[in-house]
Amino acid sequence: MCRPVSSNLPQTPSSSRASEDLPTKQDGRKRRWHEHKIARREELVDGTINAIRARGHDIGMDEIATEIGVSKTVLYRYFTDKNDLTSATMMRYVETILAPRIYAAVAEDLDEYGLTRVAISAYVETVGTDPEVYLYVMSNSSSASRDVVADSERMIAELVATVLGERLRLLEMDSGGSVPWAYGIVGSIQLATHWWISNKSMTAEDLIDYLTMMVWGGITGIAAVAGSPKRFKSQPHPLLPE
């Protein structure tokens, strides 16, 4: 009669190596799946942006799926819900369309006035050429998508603050207000553009002219007192120069 093989026998070198390799293989599969999921989400978001352009900002999940050529089940496999897809769409729009155009504008070798106008033009024209995508995100706003919008505004404001601070320091002026000034500039432009894209009661060129006038007036006012709040408060403030 054969004796049973003991389950407590030491592992052979080959079985030991197999058990050591198992976590590595599992980690590799997880990594590949994660990379695939990221790539697939980006493809679906790009498809969503194109679907919004084709069908308008009132598009629903069924129409998005149809336009992309997938089932709604596939969308829900990669996105928790419509809010998740909306947030991903806004993030993709900012990262691949809006932000690169703003960065390109402020990188131009221009004087302060020229830089102000091209930066405003870049924002207004980018939103103006993709109004349905912009309105889709704003009209499907949730706490998550609002966070994405806030992050995009923060990113642009910090860029403006950096440029503004550098210019003021080069002119040996007080740059302490660069951050609040930048947030004020970006916030006012964003809100005015949102109003404009919703009703289009003037041309994009007119809007750019008005916004440039407002922002440049503020910048020249800051420069007139070398960026100093103390100097600003010590001076008279007539509406029109005497």
C-alpha positions in Angstrom: 0.0 0.0 0.0 1.4 3.4 -1.0 2.0 5.9 1.7 0.2 9.3 1.2 2.3 12.2 0.1 2.7 14.6 3.0 1.4 18.1 2.4 4.1 19.4 4.7 7.0 18.5 2.4 9.2 21.5 1.6 8.5 23.2 -1.7 10.8 22.5 -4.6 12.8 25.5 -6.0 10.4 25.6 -9.0 7.2 25.7 -6.9 8.8 28.4 -4.7 9.7 30.5 -7.7 6.1 30.1 -9.0 4.6 31.4 -5.8 7.0 34.4 -5.8 6.1 35.2 -9.4 2.4 35.2 -8.8 2.1 38.6 -7.1 4.2 40.1 -9.8 2.0 38.7 -12.5 -1.1 39.9 -10.7 0.4 43.4 -10.3 1.2 43.5 -14.0 -2.4 42.6 -14.9 -3.7 45.2 -12.6 -1.4 47.8 -14.0 -2.3 46.9 -17.6 -6.0 47.1 -16.7 -5.6 50.4 -15.0 -3.7 51.8 -18.1 -6.4 50.4 -20.4 -9.1 52.0 -18.3 -7.5 55.4 -18.4 -6.9 55.2 -22.2 -10.5 54.0 -22.7 -12.0 56.8 -20.6 -10.0 59.3 -22.6 -11.4 57.8 -25.8 -14.9 58.0 -24.5 -14.5 61.5 -23.3 -13.2 62.6 -26.7 -16.1 60.9 -28.2 -18.4 62.7 -25.8 -17.0 66.1 -26.8 -17.6 65.3 -30.4 -21.1 64.1 -29.7 -21.8 67.4 -27.8 -20.5 69.4 -30.7 -22.7 67.4 -33.1 -26.0 67.3 -31.1 -25.8 70.3 -28.7 -25.4 70.8 -25.0 -28.8 69.3 -24.1 -27.6 65.8 -25.2 -28.3 62.9 -22.9 -26.4 59.7 -22.1 -28.4 57.7 -24.6 -27.5 60.1 -27.4 -23.9 60.3 -26.3 -23.6 56.5 -26.5 -25.3 56.4 -29.9 -23.1 59.1 -31.3 -19.9 57.4 -30.0 -21.2 54.0 -31.2 -21.2 52.1 -27.9 -24.0 51.0 -25.6 -24.9 53.0 -22.5 -23.7 50.0 -20.5 -20.2 50.6 -21.8 -20.3 54.2 -20.6 -21.4 53.1 -17.1 -18.6 50.6 -17.1 -16.0 53.5 -17.2 -18.0 56.3 -15.6 -20.0 56.1 -12.3 -22.8 58.3 -13.6 -23.4 61.4 -15.8 -21.8 63.7 -13.3 -18.6 61.6 -13.5 -18.7 61.9 -17.3 -19.4 65.6 -17.2 -16.4 66.2 -14.8 -14.1 64.1 -17.0 -15.3 66.1 -20.1 -14.6 69.4 -18.5 -11.2 68.3 -17.3 -10.3 67.0 -20.8 -11.6 70.2 -22.4 -9.5 72.3 -20.1 -6.3 70.2 -20.4 -6.3 69.7 -24.1 -8.1 72.8 -25.5 -8.5 75.8 -23.2 -5.3 75.6 -21.1 -2.9 75.1 -24.1 -4.3 78.2 -25.8 -4.0 80.3 -22.7 -0.5 79.2 -22.1 0.4 79.9 -25.8 -1.1 83.4 -25.5 0.8 84.5 -22.4 4.1 83.0 -23.7 4.1 85.5 -26.6 6.8 88.2 -26.6 4.5 91.2 -26.3 4.3 94.4 -24.3 1.9 94.5 -21.3 -1.1 95.8 -23.3 -0.6 93.2 -26.1 -0.3 90.4 -23.6 -3.5 91.5 -21.9 -5.4 91.6 -25.1 -4.2 88.2 -26.5 -4.8 86.5 -23.2 -8.4 87.8 -23.1 -8.9 87.0 -26.8 -7.6 83.4 -26.2 -10.2 82.7 -23.5 -13.2 84.3 -25.3 -12.4 82.8 -28.7 -11.8 79.3 -27.3 -15.1 79.3 -25.5 -16.8 81.0 -28.5 -15.6 78.3 -30.9 -16.8 75.5 -28.6 -20.0 76.9 -27.0 -21.9 73.7 -26.8 -19.1 71.9 -24.8 -18.9 74.9 -22.4 -22.7 75.1 -22.0 -22.9 71.3 -21.5 -20.5 71.4 -18.6 -22.1 74.5 -17.0 -25.7 73.2 -17.4 -24.8 69.8 -16.0 -23.0 71.2 -13.0 -22.6 69.0 -10.0 -20.3 69.4 -7.0 -17.6 67.3 -8.8 -17.8 69.3 -12.0 -17.9 72.6 -10.1 -14.6 71.5 -8.5 -13.1 70.9 -12.0 -14.3 74.4 -13.1 -12.8 75.9 -9.9 -9.5 74.0 -10.5 -9.3 75.3 -14.1 -10.0 78.9 -12.9 -7.3 78.5 -10.2 -4.8 77.2 -12.7 -5.4 80.1 -15.1 -5.4 82.7 -12.2 -2.1 81.3 -10.8 -0.6 81.6 -14.3 -1.8 85.2 -14.6 -0.5 86.0 -11.1 3.0 84.7 -12.1 3.1 86.8 -15.2 1.7 89.9 -13.5 4.1 89.5 -10.5 7.1 89.1 -12.8 6.3 92.2 -14.8 5.7 94.3 -11.7 9.0 93.2 -10.2 10.9 94.0 -13.4 9.5 97.5 -13.1 10.5 97.6 -9.4 6.9 97.9 -8.3 5.0 96.3 -5.4 3.8 92.9 -6.6 2.1 91.9 -3.3 -1.4 92.1 -4.9 -0.6 89.9 -7.8 -2.6 86.9 -6.7 -5.9 88.7 -5.7 -5.6 90.9 -8.9 -5.1 87.8 -11.0 -8.2 86.0 -9.4 -10.2 89.2 -9.9 -9.2 89.4 -13.6 -9.9 85.8 -14.3 -13.2 85.7 -12.4 -14.5 88.8 -14.1 -13.6 87.5 -17.6 -15.0 84.1 -16.9 -18.3 85.5 -15.6 -18.6 88.0 -18.5 -17.9 85.3 -21.0 -20.4 83.0 -19.5 -23.0 85.7 -19.8 -22.0 86.4 -23.4 -22.0 82.7 -24.5 -25.5 82.3 -23.1 -27.1 85.1 -25.2 -24.6 86.4 -27.8 -25.9 89.9 -27.7 -22.7 91.3 -29.0 -19.8 90.1 -31.2 -16.8 88.3 -29.7 -14.7 91.3 -30.9 -16.9 93.7 -29.0 -16.7 91.6 -25.8 -12.9 91.4 -26.1 -12.7 95.2 -26.6 -14.8 95.9 -23.5 -13.0 93.4 -21.3 -9.6 94.6 -22.5 -10.7 98.2 -21.7 -11.7 97.1 -18.2 -8.7 95.0 -17.4 -6.1 97.4 -18.9 -7.7 100.3 -17.0 -7.1 98.4 -13.8 -3.5 97.5 -14.7 -2.7 101.1 -15.6 -4.2 102.2 -12.3 -2.0 99.8 -10.5 1.0 100.9 -12.4 0.2 104.6 -11.7 0.8 104.0 -8.0 3.6 101.4 -8.4 1.3 98.7 -7.0 1.2 100.4 -3.6 -2.2 100.4 -1.7 -0.8 103.1 0.6 0.0 105.4 -2.3 -3.3 104.6 -3.9 -5.3 105.6 -0.8 -3.3 108.8 -0.3 -4.3 110.2 -3.7 -7.6 111.8 -4.8 -9.8 109.7 -7.0 -11.7 111.9 -9.5 -13.7 110.0 -12.1 -12.1 112.1 -14.9 -8.6 113.5 -14.9 -8.5 117.3 -14.4 
